[in-house]
């Protein structure tokens, strides 16, 4: 059974449809990234899956239940990291994690979770003294302390410095190795490419691309060669960069000229994302 199964999901606000028959699945034990520009419908989709927003049409199953009708037993099986949250500022990290652990029937040990998210040195610090990145780690700890089967990570590394972001990635990989299912939203394409087993890209309420990062990249020329000729930039997309470079440089040598601004760029998920969402931006 899939961790999440969505079919024909629709949602409108004030007569404007913001989700148009969205369909996708998240398999048990995988990291699935839902990507898209601001306003594409990511937050609405995630809130429907979490059970916090009603849908207009379509079928949604999360851990075998309809989140729009599920009760407290369902909520004990999921963990959520919101884009922003507010917790008791005068409690210590240890106290707030222990408090949240008490809300669940079979929580993980608070000390274990605090170490897992990299807050061991801040265990006794008051929440109000934490930096922005440390607060995001605390959000992650609160989502994990209930030992959920499925974790919703909504922009989980916003505000992290590069070292903290890499540590968070390792935590997410650890969760996957434990068999947890993860739905990730992020604006960091490198994050999605490194972590996600599969990706869905939303544009204006519709999914315009889905598959593993490798599959999405395979549908586009993998390498771009750029150079300047007569003051204009030339861009060549190719699957055979060695051959194309050989032909270009041989011709340049024969003509006795330099290939100005020569660059070889291997395409990334970010390039595919920009291609698929460019129409909306225009």
Helices and strands as residue ranges (DSSP letters): E 4-13, E 16-26, E 31-36, H 42-50, E 57-62, H 72-75, E 78-81, H 93-101, H 110-116, G 120-122, G 127-129, H 132-144, E 150-154, H 162-177, E 181-185, H 189-195, E 198-203, E 206-211, H 213-218, E 223-229, E 232-238, H 241-255, E 260-266, H 269-281
